[in-house]
Protein backbone atom coordinates (compact mmCIF):
# COMPACT_ATOMS: atom_id res chain seq x y z
CA UNK A 1 0.00 0.00 0.00
CA UNK A 2 2.05 2.89 -1.25
CA UNK A 3 -0.36 5.60 -0.12
CA UNK A 4 0.49 5.00 3.55
CA UNK A 5 3.43 6.83 5.09
CA UNK A 6 5.39 5.66 8.08
CA UNK A 7 5.24 7.78 11.20
CA UNK A 8 8.78 7.06 12.27
CA UNK A 9 11.90 5.84 10.52
CA UNK A 10 12.85 3.46 13.33
CA UNK A 11 12.87 -0.27 12.70
CA UNK A 12 11.25 -2.71 15.14
CA UNK A 13 13.52 -4.27 17.73
CA UNK A 14 14.61 -7.83 17.13
CA UNK A 15 13.50 -10.71 19.33
CA UNK A 16 15.85 -12.34 21.79
CA UNK A 17 16.39 -16.11 22.00
CA UNK A 18 13.52 -16.66 24.48
CA UNK A 19 11.03 -14.82 22.25
CA UNK A 20 12.27 -16.76 19.22
CA UNK A 21 11.72 -20.03 21.10
CA UNK A 22 8.18 -19.01 22.04
CA UNK A 23 7.38 -18.14 18.42
CA UNK A 24 8.79 -21.46 17.19
CA UNK A 25 6.70 -23.43 19.70
CA UNK A 26 3.57 -21.42 18.85
CA UNK A 27 4.08 -21.99 15.13
CA UNK A 28 4.58 -25.75 15.65
CA UNK A 29 1.47 -26.05 17.85
CA UNK A 30 -0.59 -24.01 15.38
CA UNK A 31 0.61 -26.20 12.50
CA UNK A 32 -0.20 -29.34 14.49
CA UNK A 33 -3.68 -28.10 15.34
CA UNK A 34 -4.19 -27.03 11.73
CA UNK A 35 -3.34 -30.54 10.53
CA UNK A 36 -6.22 -31.83 12.67
CA UNK A 37 -8.56 -29.24 11.16
CA UNK A 38 -8.93 -27.02 14.20
CA UNK A 39 -7.48 -23.77 15.50
CA UNK A 40 -6.83 -22.08 18.82
CA UNK A 41 -7.83 -18.43 19.20
CA UNK A 42 -5.04 -17.86 21.70
CA UNK A 43 -2.55 -19.62 19.40
CA UNK A 44 -3.68 -17.45 16.50
CA UNK A 45 -3.24 -14.35 18.67
CA UNK A 46 0.30 -15.34 19.66
CA UNK A 47 1.12 -16.30 16.07
CA UNK A 48 0.04 -12.87 14.89
CA UNK A 49 2.32 -11.27 17.49
CA UNK A 50 5.26 -13.22 16.06
CA UNK A 51 4.86 -11.73 12.58
CA UNK A 52 7.31 -8.91 11.91
CA UNK A 53 5.68 -5.88 10.26
CA UNK A 54 7.19 -4.70 7.00
CA UNK A 55 8.03 -1.02 6.62
CA UNK A 56 6.02 1.14 4.24
CA UNK A 57 7.64 1.90 0.94
CHARMM-style PDB file with segment names, atoms N, HN, CA, C and O in Angstrom:
ATOM      1  N   UNK     1       0.857  -1.163   0.000  1.00  0.00      PROA
ATOM      2  CA  UNK     1       0.000   0.000   0.000  1.00  0.00      PROA
ATOM      3  C   UNK     1       0.909   1.232   0.000  1.00  0.00      PROA
ATOM      4  O   UNK     1       1.419   1.636   1.045  1.00  0.00      PROA
ATOM      5  N   UNK     2       1.096   1.799  -1.133  1.00  0.00      PROA
ATOM      6  HN  UNK     2       0.682   1.471  -1.982  1.00  0.00      PROA
ATOM      7  CA  UNK     2       2.054   2.892  -1.248  1.00  0.00      PROA
ATOM      8  C   UNK     2       1.487   4.226  -0.774  1.00  0.00      PROA
ATOM      9  O   UNK     2       2.248   5.183  -0.626  1.00  0.00      PROA
ATOM     10  N   UNK     3       0.201   4.325  -0.534  1.00  0.00      PROA
ATOM     11  HN  UNK     3      -0.417   3.548  -0.654  1.00  0.00      PROA
ATOM     12  CA  UNK     3      -0.356   5.601  -0.121  1.00  0.00      PROA
ATOM     13  C   UNK     3      -0.213   5.835   1.382  1.00  0.00      PROA
ATOM     14  O   UNK     3      -0.538   6.918   1.869  1.00  0.00      PROA
ATOM     15  N   UNK     4       0.272   4.829   2.129  1.00  0.00      PROA
ATOM     16  HN  UNK     4       0.536   3.949   1.734  1.00  0.00      PROA
ATOM     17  CA  UNK     4       0.495   5.002   3.555  1.00  0.00      PROA
ATOM     18  C   UNK     4       1.917   5.452   3.814  1.00  0.00      PROA
ATOM     19  O   UNK     4       2.845   5.001   3.142  1.00  0.00      PROA
ATOM     20  N   UNK     5       2.096   6.329   4.770  1.00  0.00      PROA
ATOM     21  HN  UNK     5       1.342   6.695   5.316  1.00  0.00      PROA
ATOM     22  CA  UNK     5       3.428   6.827   5.092  1.00  0.00      PROA
ATOM     23  C   UNK     5       3.749   6.461   6.528  1.00  0.00      PROA
ATOM     24  O   UNK     5       2.905   6.578   7.417  1.00  0.00      PROA
ATOM     25  N   UNK     6       4.967   6.020   6.744  1.00  0.00      PROA
ATOM     26  HN  UNK     6       5.653   5.925   6.022  1.00  0.00      PROA
ATOM     27  CA  UNK     6       5.395   5.660   8.081  1.00  0.00      PROA
ATOM     28  C   UNK     6       5.491   6.867   8.985  1.00  0.00      PROA
ATOM     29  O   UNK     6       5.855   7.956   8.542  1.00  0.00      PROA
ATOM     30  N   UNK     7       5.166   6.677  10.246  1.00  0.00      PROA
ATOM     31  HN  UNK     7       4.870   5.792  10.606  1.00  0.00      PROA
ATOM     32  CA  UNK     7       5.235   7.778  11.204  1.00  0.00      PROA
ATOM     33  C   UNK     7       6.669   7.999  11.655  1.00  0.00      PROA
ATOM     34  O   UNK     7       7.100   9.139  11.829  1.00  0.00      PROA
ATOM     35  N   UNK     8       7.396   6.931  11.841  1.00  0.00      PROA
ATOM     36  HN  UNK     8       7.046   6.005  11.699  1.00  0.00      PROA
ATOM     37  CA  UNK     8       8.784   7.059  12.274  1.00  0.00      PROA
ATOM     38  C   UNK     8       9.672   6.238  11.352  1.00  0.00      PROA
ATOM     39  O   UNK     8       9.206   5.339  10.653  1.00  0.00      PROA
ATOM     40  N   UNK     9      10.926   6.556  11.363  1.00  0.00      PROA
ATOM     41  HN  UNK     9      11.305   7.286  11.931  1.00  0.00      PROA
ATOM     42  CA  UNK     9      11.896   5.844  10.522  1.00  0.00      PROA
ATOM     43  C   UNK     9      12.559   4.698  11.272  1.00  0.00      PROA
ATOM     44  O   UNK     9      13.391   3.992  10.702  1.00  0.00      PROA
ATOM     45  N   UNK    10      12.206   4.500  12.540  1.00  0.00      PROA
ATOM     46  HN  UNK    10      11.530   5.073  13.002  1.00  0.00      PROA
ATOM     47  CA  UNK    10      12.854   3.460  13.330  1.00  0.00      PROA
ATOM     48  C   UNK    10      12.358   2.081  12.915  1.00  0.00      PROA
ATOM     49  O   UNK    10      11.208   1.918  12.507  1.00  0.00      PROA
ATOM     50  N   UNK    11      13.226   1.109  13.022  1.00  0.00      PROA
ATOM     51  HN  UNK    11      14.160   1.241  13.354  1.00  0.00      PROA
ATOM     52  CA  UNK    11      12.874  -0.267  12.704  1.00  0.00      PROA
ATOM     53  C   UNK    11      12.490  -0.977  13.997  1.00  0.00      PROA
ATOM     54  O   UNK    11      12.967  -0.599  15.067  1.00  0.00      PROA
ATOM     55  N   UNK    12      11.636  -1.999  13.921  1.00  0.00      PROA
ATOM     56  HN  UNK    12      11.248  -2.306  13.051  1.00  0.00      PROA
ATOM     57  CA  UNK    12      11.251  -2.708  15.138  1.00  0.00      PROA
ATOM     58  C   UNK    12      12.433  -3.457  15.736  1.00  0.00      PROA
ATOM     59  O   UNK    12      13.319  -3.918  15.015  1.00  0.00      PROA
ATOM     60  N   UNK    13      12.438  -3.571  17.038  1.00  0.00      PROA
ATOM     61  HN  UNK    13      11.719  -3.196  17.623  1.00  0.00      PROA
ATOM     62  CA  UNK    13      13.518  -4.271  17.726  1.00  0.00      PROA
ATOM     63  C   UNK    13      13.428  -5.763  17.441  1.00  0.00      PROA
ATOM     64  O   UNK    13      12.338  -6.315  17.285  1.00  0.00      PROA
ATOM     65  N   UNK    14      14.570  -6.396  17.378  1.00  0.00      PROA
ATOM     66  HN  UNK    14      15.455  -5.947  17.505  1.00  0.00      PROA
ATOM     67  CA  UNK    14      14.607  -7.829  17.132  1.00  0.00      PROA
ATOM     68  C   UNK    14      14.266  -8.618  18.389  1.00  0.00      PROA
ATOM     69  O   UNK    14      14.384  -8.108  19.503  1.00  0.00      PROA
ATOM     70  N   UNK    15      13.848  -9.850  18.205  1.00  0.00      PROA
ATOM     71  HN  UNK    15      13.753 -10.264  17.300  1.00  0.00      PROA
ATOM     72  CA  UNK    15      13.498 -10.706  19.332  1.00  0.00      PROA
ATOM     73  C   UNK    15      14.754 -11.351  19.901  1.00  0.00      PROA
ATOM     74  O   UNK    15      15.717 -11.599  19.177  1.00  0.00      PROA
ATOM     75  N   UNK    16      14.736 -11.619  21.199  1.00  0.00      PROA
ATOM     76  HN  UNK    16      13.953 -11.417  21.788  1.00  0.00      PROA
ATOM     77  CA  UNK    16      15.852 -12.342  21.789  1.00  0.00      PROA
ATOM     78  C   UNK    16      15.595 -13.849  21.650  1.00  0.00      PROA
ATOM     79  O   UNK    16      14.592 -14.254  21.062  1.00  0.00      PROA
ATOM     80  N   UNK    17      16.481 -14.660  22.179  1.00  0.00      PROA
ATOM     81  HN  UNK    17      17.295 -14.331  22.656  1.00  0.00      PROA
ATOM     82  CA  UNK    17      16.390 -16.112  22.000  1.00  0.00      PROA
ATOM     83  C   UNK    17      15.129 -16.682  22.640  1.00  0.00      PROA
ATOM     84  O   UNK    17      14.519 -17.596  22.085  1.00  0.00      PROA
ATOM     85  N   UNK    18      14.727 -16.158  23.800  1.00  0.00      PROA
ATOM     86  HN  UNK    18      15.222 -15.415  24.251  1.00  0.00      PROA
ATOM     87  CA  UNK    18      13.524 -16.655  24.479  1.00  0.00      PROA
ATOM     88  C   UNK    18      12.279 -16.368  23.639  1.00  0.00      PROA
ATOM     89  O   UNK    18      11.416 -17.234  23.500  1.00  0.00      PROA
ATOM     90  N   UNK    19      12.180 -15.170  23.084  1.00  0.00      PROA
ATOM     91  HN  UNK    19      12.881 -14.466  23.197  1.00  0.00      PROA
ATOM     92  CA  UNK    19      11.030 -14.824  22.252  1.00  0.00      PROA
ATOM     93  C   UNK    19      11.019 -15.646  20.970  1.00  0.00      PROA
ATOM     94  O   UNK    19       9.954 -16.042  20.495  1.00  0.00      PROA
ATOM     95  N   UNK    20      12.202 -15.905  20.406  1.00  0.00      PROA
ATOM     96  HN  UNK    20      13.067 -15.583  20.792  1.00  0.00      PROA
ATOM     97  CA  UNK    20      12.271 -16.758  19.221  1.00  0.00      PROA
ATOM     98  C   UNK    20      11.779 -18.168  19.540  1.00  0.00      PROA
ATOM     99  O   UNK    20      11.071 -18.778  18.739  1.00  0.00      PROA
ATOM    100  N   UNK    21      12.155 -18.686  20.715  1.00  0.00      PROA
ATOM    101  HN  UNK    21      12.730 -18.190  21.366  1.00  0.00      PROA
ATOM    102  CA  UNK    21      11.725 -20.034  21.100  1.00  0.00      PROA
ATOM    103  C   UNK    21      10.209 -20.087  21.276  1.00  0.00      PROA
ATOM    104  O   UNK    21       9.569 -21.059  20.876  1.00  0.00      PROA
ATOM    105  N   UNK    22       9.637 -19.048  21.872  1.00  0.00      PROA
ATOM    106  HN  UNK    22      10.156 -18.258  22.198  1.00  0.00      PROA
ATOM    107  CA  UNK    22       8.183 -19.009  22.040  1.00  0.00      PROA
ATOM    108  C   UNK    22       7.496 -19.008  20.682  1.00  0.00      PROA
ATOM    109  O   UNK    22       6.519 -19.729  20.483  1.00  0.00      PROA
ATOM    110  N   UNK    23       7.996 -18.208  19.747  1.00  0.00      PROA
ATOM    111  HN  UNK    23       8.790 -17.623  19.909  1.00  0.00      PROA
ATOM    112  CA  UNK    23       7.383 -18.143  18.417  1.00  0.00      PROA
ATOM    113  C   UNK    23       7.507 -19.475  17.682  1.00  0.00      PROA
ATOM    114  O   UNK    23       6.585 -19.880  16.973  1.00  0.00      PROA
ATOM    115  N   UNK    24       8.628 -20.151  17.844  1.00  0.00      PROA
ATOM    116  HN  UNK    24       9.377 -19.823  18.419  1.00  0.00      PROA
ATOM    117  CA  UNK    24       8.794 -21.456  17.188  1.00  0.00      PROA
ATOM    118  C   UNK    24       7.793 -22.454  17.744  1.00  0.00      PROA
ATOM    119  O   UNK    24       7.152 -23.180  16.983  1.00  0.00      PROA
ATOM    120  N   UNK    25       7.650 -22.497  19.076  1.00  0.00      PROA
ATOM    121  HN  UNK    25       8.171 -21.907  19.694  1.00  0.00      PROA
ATOM    122  CA  UNK    25       6.698 -23.427  19.704  1.00  0.00      PROA
ATOM    123  C   UNK    25       5.271 -23.101  19.276  1.00  0.00      PROA
ATOM    124  O   UNK    25       4.493 -24.004  18.969  1.00  0.00      PROA
ATOM    125  N   UNK    26       4.926 -21.821  19.254  1.00  0.00      PROA
ATOM    126  HN  UNK    26       5.558 -21.087  19.503  1.00  0.00      PROA
ATOM    127  CA  UNK    26       3.573 -21.415  18.854  1.00  0.00      PROA
ATOM    128  C   UNK    26       3.302 -21.820  17.412  1.00  0.00      PROA
ATOM    129  O   UNK    26       2.218 -22.313  17.102  1.00  0.00      PROA
ATOM    130  N   UNK    27       4.273 -21.618  16.529  1.00  0.00      PROA
ATOM    131  HN  UNK    27       5.154 -21.217  16.781  1.00  0.00      PROA
ATOM    132  CA  UNK    27       4.075 -21.994  15.130  1.00  0.00      PROA
ATOM    133  C   UNK    27       3.925 -23.507  14.964  1.00  0.00      PROA
ATOM    134  O   UNK    27       3.126 -23.962  14.145  1.00  0.00      PROA
ATOM    135  N   UNK    28       4.683 -24.286  15.731  1.00  0.00      PROA
ATOM    136  HN  UNK    28       5.332 -23.916  16.396  1.00  0.00      PROA
ATOM    137  CA  UNK    28       4.576 -25.745  15.649  1.00  0.00      PROA
ATOM    138  C   UNK    28       3.215 -26.211  16.164  1.00  0.00      PROA
ATOM    139  O   UNK    28       2.573 -27.059  15.545  1.00  0.00      PROA
ATOM    140  N   UNK    29       2.773 -25.658  17.297  1.00  0.00      PROA
ATOM    141  HN  UNK    29       3.294 -24.969  17.800  1.00  0.00      PROA
ATOM    142  CA  UNK    29       1.472 -26.047  17.853  1.00  0.00      PROA
ATOM    143  C   UNK    29       0.344 -25.639  16.904  1.00  0.00      PROA
ATOM    144  O   UNK    29      -0.596 -26.406  16.695  1.00  0.00      PROA
ATOM    145  N   UNK    30       0.432 -24.437  16.328  1.00  0.00      PROA
ATOM    146  HN  UNK    30       1.196 -23.814  16.498  1.00  0.00      PROA
ATOM    147  CA  UNK    30      -0.593 -24.005  15.379  1.00  0.00      PROA
ATOM    148  C   UNK    30      -0.622 -24.903  14.144  1.00  0.00      PROA
ATOM    149  O   UNK    30      -1.695 -25.225  13.632  1.00  0.00      PROA
ATOM    150  N   UNK    31       0.560 -25.307  13.665  1.00  0.00      PROA
ATOM    151  HN  UNK    31       1.431 -25.046  14.081  1.00  0.00      PROA
ATOM    152  CA  UNK    31       0.606 -26.198  12.503  1.00  0.00      PROA
ATOM    153  C   UNK    31       0.038 -27.570  12.853  1.00  0.00      PROA
ATOM    154  O   UNK    31      -0.654 -28.184  12.040  1.00  0.00      PROA
ATOM    155  N   UNK    32       0.331 -28.051  14.064  1.00  0.00      PROA
ATOM    156  HN  UNK    32       0.893 -27.552  14.724  1.00  0.00      PROA
ATOM    157  CA  UNK    32      -0.197 -29.343  14.489  1.00  0.00      PROA
ATOM    158  C   UNK    32      -1.718 -29.294  14.622  1.00  0.00      PROA
ATOM    159  O   UNK    32      -2.413 -30.205  14.172  1.00  0.00      PROA
ATOM    160  N   UNK    33      -2.227 -28.241  15.233  1.00  0.00      PROA
ATOM    161  HN  UNK    33      -1.662 -27.501  15.598  1.00  0.00      PROA
ATOM    162  CA  UNK    33      -3.685 -28.100  15.345  1.00  0.00      PROA
ATOM    163  C   UNK    33      -4.325 -27.936  13.972  1.00  0.00      PROA
ATOM    164  O   UNK    33      -5.410 -28.464  13.727  1.00  0.00      PROA
ATOM    165  N   UNK    34      -3.663 -27.210  13.076  1.00  0.00      PROA
ATOM    166  HN  UNK    34      -2.782 -26.781  13.275  1.00  0.00      PROA
ATOM    167  CA  UNK    34      -4.186 -27.034  11.730  1.00  0.00      PROA
ATOM    168  C   UNK    34      -4.250 -28.338  10.959  1.00  0.00      PROA
ATOM    169  O   UNK    34      -5.137 -28.525  10.126  1.00  0.00      PROA
ATOM    170  N   UNK    35      -3.312 -29.248  11.229  1.00  0.00      PROA
ATOM    171  HN  UNK    35      -2.591 -29.097  11.906  1.00  0.00      PROA
ATOM    172  CA  UNK    35      -3.336 -30.537  10.532  1.00  0.00      PROA
ATOM    173  C   UNK    35      -4.521 -31.383  10.983  1.00  0.00      PROA
ATOM    174  O   UNK    35      -4.975 -32.256  10.242  1.00  0.00      PROA
ATOM    175  N   UNK    36      -5.027 -31.134  12.193  1.00  0.00      PROA
ATOM    176  HN  UNK    36      -4.658 -30.425  12.794  1.00  0.00      PROA
ATOM    177  CA  UNK    36      -6.219 -31.831  12.671  1.00  0.00      PROA
ATOM    178  C   UNK    36      -7.502 -31.114  12.274  1.00  0.00      PROA
ATOM    179  O   UNK    36      -8.595 -31.606  12.555  1.00  0.00      PROA
ATOM    180  N   UNK    37      -7.387 -29.963  11.627  1.00  0.00      PROA
ATOM    181  HN  UNK    37      -6.499 -29.563  11.399  1.00  0.00      PROA
ATOM    182  CA  UNK    37      -8.559 -29.243  11.156  1.00  0.00      PROA
ATOM    183  C   UNK    37      -9.166 -28.315  12.183  1.00  0.00      PROA
ATOM    184  O   UNK    37     -10.339 -27.958  12.070  1.00  0.00      PROA
ATOM    185  N   UNK    38      -8.409 -27.919  13.171  1.00  0.00      PROA
ATOM    186  HN  UNK    38      -7.456 -28.209  13.263  1.00  0.00      PROA
ATOM    187  CA  UNK    38      -8.934 -27.024  14.200  1.00  0.00      PROA
ATOM    188  C   UNK    38      -7.937 -25.886  14.443  1.00  0.00      PROA
ATOM    189  O   UNK    38      -6.803 -25.937  13.965  1.00  0.00      PROA
ATOM    190  N   UNK    39      -8.356 -24.885  15.170  1.00  0.00      PROA
ATOM    191  HN  UNK    39      -9.277 -24.844  15.558  1.00  0.00      PROA
ATOM    192  CA  UNK    39      -7.483 -23.771  15.504  1.00  0.00      PROA
ATOM    193  C   UNK    39      -7.682 -23.382  16.961  1.00  0.00      PROA
ATOM    194  O   UNK    39      -8.659 -23.774  17.598  1.00  0.00      PROA
ATOM    195  N   UNK    40      -6.746 -22.613  17.469  1.00  0.00      PROA
ATOM    196  HN  UNK    40      -5.952 -22.294  16.951  1.00  0.00      PROA
ATOM    197  CA  UNK    40      -6.835 -22.083  18.816  1.00  0.00      PROA
ATOM    198  C   UNK    40      -6.828 -20.564  18.723  1.00  0.00      PROA
ATOM    199  O   UNK    40      -5.898 -19.996  18.149  1.00  0.00      PROA
ATOM    200  N   UNK    41      -7.834 -19.889  19.267  1.00  0.00      PROA
ATOM    201  HN  UNK    41      -8.590 -20.350  19.733  1.00  0.00      PROA
ATOM    202  CA  UNK    41      -7.831 -18.425  19.201  1.00  0.00      PROA
ATOM    203  C   UNK    41      -6.606 -17.808  19.879  1.00  0.00      PROA
ATOM    204  O   UNK    41      -6.037 -16.835  19.385  1.00  0.00      PROA
ATOM    205  N   UNK    42      -6.210 -18.384  21.011  1.00  0.00      PROA
ATOM    206  HN  UNK    42      -6.673 -19.174  21.412  1.00  0.00      PROA
ATOM    207  CA  UNK    42      -5.036 -17.861  21.705  1.00  0.00      PROA
ATOM    208  C   UNK    42      -3.767 -18.126  20.896  1.00  0.00      PROA
ATOM    209  O   UNK    42      -2.870 -17.284  20.845  1.00  0.00      PROA
ATOM    210  N   UNK    43      -3.695 -19.302  20.262  1.00  0.00      PROA
ATOM    211  HN  UNK    43      -4.423 -19.986  20.303  1.00  0.00      PROA
ATOM    212  CA  UNK    43      -2.552 -19.618  19.405  1.00  0.00      PROA
ATOM    213  C   UNK    43      -2.485 -18.698  18.198  1.00  0.00      PROA
ATOM    214  O   UNK    43      -1.403 -18.280  17.785  1.00  0.00      PROA
ATOM    215  N   UNK    44      -3.642 -18.385  17.636  1.00  0.00      PROA
ATOM    216  HN  UNK    44      -4.521 -18.724  17.971  1.00  0.00      PROA
ATOM    217  CA  UNK    44      -3.679 -17.448  16.505  1.00  0.00      PROA
ATOM    218  C   UNK    44      -3.238 -16.051  16.935  1.00  0.00      PROA
ATOM    219  O   UNK    44      -2.544 -15.355  16.194  1.00  0.00      PROA
ATOM    220  N   UNK    45      -3.645 -15.648  18.137  1.00  0.00      PROA
ATOM    221  HN  UNK    45      -4.208 -16.214  18.740  1.00  0.00      PROA
ATOM    222  CA  UNK    45      -3.244 -14.347  18.668  1.00  0.00      PROA
ATOM    223  C   UNK    45      -1.732 -14.286  18.850  1.00  0.00      PROA
ATOM    224  O   UNK    45      -1.096 -13.311  18.451  1.00  0.00      PROA
ATOM    225  N   UNK    46      -1.154 -15.330  19.455  1.00  0.00      PROA
ATOM    226  HN  UNK    46      -1.671 -16.123  19.779  1.00  0.00      PROA
ATOM    227  CA  UNK    46       0.296 -15.344  19.657  1.00  0.00      PROA
ATOM    228  C   UNK    46       1.036 -15.441  18.328  1.00  0.00      PROA
ATOM    229  O   UNK    46       2.093 -14.833  18.159  1.00  0.00      PROA
ATOM    230  N   UNK    47       0.488 -16.200  17.388  1.00  0.00      PROA
ATOM    231  HN  UNK    47      -0.371 -16.694  17.525  1.00  0.00      PROA
ATOM    232  CA  UNK    47       1.118 -16.303  16.072  1.00  0.00      PROA
ATOM    233  C   UNK    47       1.135 -14.975  15.343  1.00  0.00      PROA
ATOM    234  O   UNK    47       2.090 -14.665  14.630  1.00  0.00      PROA
ATOM    235  N   UNK    48       0.080 -14.188  15.519  1.00  0.00      PROA
ATOM    236  HN  UNK    48      -0.695 -14.440  16.098  1.00  0.00      PROA
ATOM    237  CA  UNK    48       0.035 -12.866  14.887  1.00  0.00      PROA
ATOM    238  C   UNK    48       1.046 -11.927  15.522  1.00  0.00      PROA
ATOM    239  O   UNK    48       1.574 -11.043  14.848  1.00  0.00      PROA
ATOM    240  N   UNK    49       1.324 -12.104  16.809  1.00  0.00      PROA
ATOM    241  HN  UNK    49       0.896 -12.823  17.356  1.00  0.00      PROA
ATOM    242  CA  UNK    49       2.320 -11.270  17.489  1.00  0.00      PROA
ATOM    243  C   UNK    49       3.736 -11.603  17.037  1.00  0.00      PROA
ATOM    244  O   UNK    49       4.644 -10.782  17.172  1.00  0.00      PROA
ATOM    245  N   UNK    50       3.925 -12.804  16.501  1.00  0.00      PROA
ATOM    246  HN  UNK    50       3.188 -13.471  16.391  1.00  0.00      PROA
ATOM    247  CA  UNK    50       5.262 -13.218  16.063  1.00  0.00      PROA
ATOM    248  C   UNK    50       5.598 -12.710  14.660  1.00  0.00      PROA
ATOM    249  O   UNK    50       6.756 -12.762  14.245  1.00  0.00      PROA
ATOM    250  N   UNK    51       4.603 -12.224  13.934  1.00  0.00      PROA
ATOM    251  HN  UNK    51       3.663 -12.181  14.271  1.00  0.00      PROA
ATOM    252  CA  UNK    51       4.858 -11.729  12.585  1.00  0.00      PROA
ATOM    253  C   UNK    51       5.517 -10.356  12.658  1.00  0.00      PROA
ATOM    254  O   UNK    51       5.056  -9.479  13.390  1.00  0.00      PROA
ATOM    255  N   UNK    52       6.581 -10.174  11.911  1.00  0.00      PROA
ATOM    256  HN  UNK    52       6.955 -10.886  11.317  1.00  0.00      PROA
ATOM    257  CA  UNK    52       7.313  -8.908  11.914  1.00  0.00      PROA
ATOM    258  C   UNK    52       6.683  -7.991  10.861  1.00  0.00      PROA
ATOM    259  O   UNK    52       6.569  -8.381   9.699  1.00  0.00      PROA
ATOM    260  N   UNK    53       6.275  -6.786  11.248  1.00  0.00      PROA
ATOM    261  HN  UNK    53       6.368  -6.469  12.192  1.00  0.00      PROA
ATOM    262  CA  UNK    53       5.677  -5.879  10.258  1.00  0.00      PROA
ATOM    263  C   UNK    53       6.722  -5.379   9.260  1.00  0.00      PROA
ATOM    264  O   UNK    53       7.879  -5.143   9.609  1.00  0.00      PROA
ATOM    265  N   UNK    54       6.286  -5.228   8.025  1.00  0.00      PROA
ATOM    266  HN  UNK    54       5.347  -5.420   7.742  1.00  0.00      PROA
ATOM    267  CA  UNK    54       7.195  -4.705   7.005  1.00  0.00      PROA
ATOM    268  C   UNK    54       7.046  -3.188   6.932  1.00  0.00      PROA
ATOM    269  O   UNK    54       5.944  -2.664   7.093  1.00  0.00      PROA
ATOM    270  N   UNK    55       8.140  -2.488   6.694  1.00  0.00      PROA
ATOM    271  HN  UNK    55       9.036  -2.914   6.564  1.00  0.00      PROA
ATOM    272  CA  UNK    55       8.034  -1.019   6.619  1.00  0.00      PROA
ATOM    273  C   UNK    55       7.311  -0.576   5.344  1.00  0.00      PROA
ATOM    274  O   UNK    55       7.322  -1.276   4.332  1.00  0.00      PROA
ATOM    275  N   UNK    56       6.692   0.581   5.416  1.00  0.00      PROA
ATOM    276  HN  UNK    56       6.683   1.149   6.239  1.00  0.00      PROA
ATOM    277  CA  UNK    56       6.015   1.136   4.238  1.00  0.00      PROA
ATOM    278  C   UNK    56       7.053   1.605   3.238  1.00  0.00      PROA
ATOM    279  O   UNK    56       8.137   2.059   3.602  1.00  0.00      PROA
ATOM    280  N   UNK    57       6.696   1.483   1.971  1.00  0.00      PROA
ATOM    281  HN  UNK    57       5.815   1.114   1.675  1.00  0.00      PROA
ATOM    282  CA  UNK    57       7.641   1.903   0.938  1.00  0.00      PROA
ATOM    283  C   UNK    57       7.119   3.115   0.203  1.00  0.00      PROA
ATOM    284  OT1 UNK    57       7.779   3.617  -0.707  1.00  0.00      PROA
TER     285      UNK     57
END
